[in-house]
Structures are given as C-alpha cells and as structure tokens.
C-alpha cells in the first residue's frame, strides 16, 4: 500500500471513530469518547496531516476530523486559509 493510500485510509478511519460511525455502523459511545479525547490531545498531528496531506481525499478527511474536534474555530479558519 502506498504512503498516500495508507494516510487516506487512516484518516478515513479516524473520521469514522470521532464522528461516531464507521461505514454506516454506530461506534460504541465510550469508544467514540476515548477516540475524541485522544485526538484532541494530539490535535497537532491532525493539523500536520491536513497541511502535508498526500492527496485531496486525505486532506478532506483531516479537515472533517478537525471540524469535529477543534474547539478553536478561529485557528481552524486560519489553517484552512494557508
């Protein structure tokens, strides 16, 4: 699997976990909460993935994750405008 494809799949899975569903199936709420908190603790990693994405799909998934977990709307707007 290429780096770009692996990155895309990882971000798609992460999005499913923080959004509360994966491939249309509901994710257990305690797992969703743990994932949400973990992503918030490592938010800079998602921003790094957003800025350095290998393809548009990966960048879109990273942006969707940030839309869900970022508490600072101004910061997210700033990164989107880079």
Buried (B, 14 or more C-beta within 10 A) or exposed (E): EEEEEEBBBBBBBBBBBBBBEBEEEEBEEEEBEEBBEEBBEEBEEBBEBBEEBBBEBBBBBBBBBBBBBBEEEEEBEEBEEE
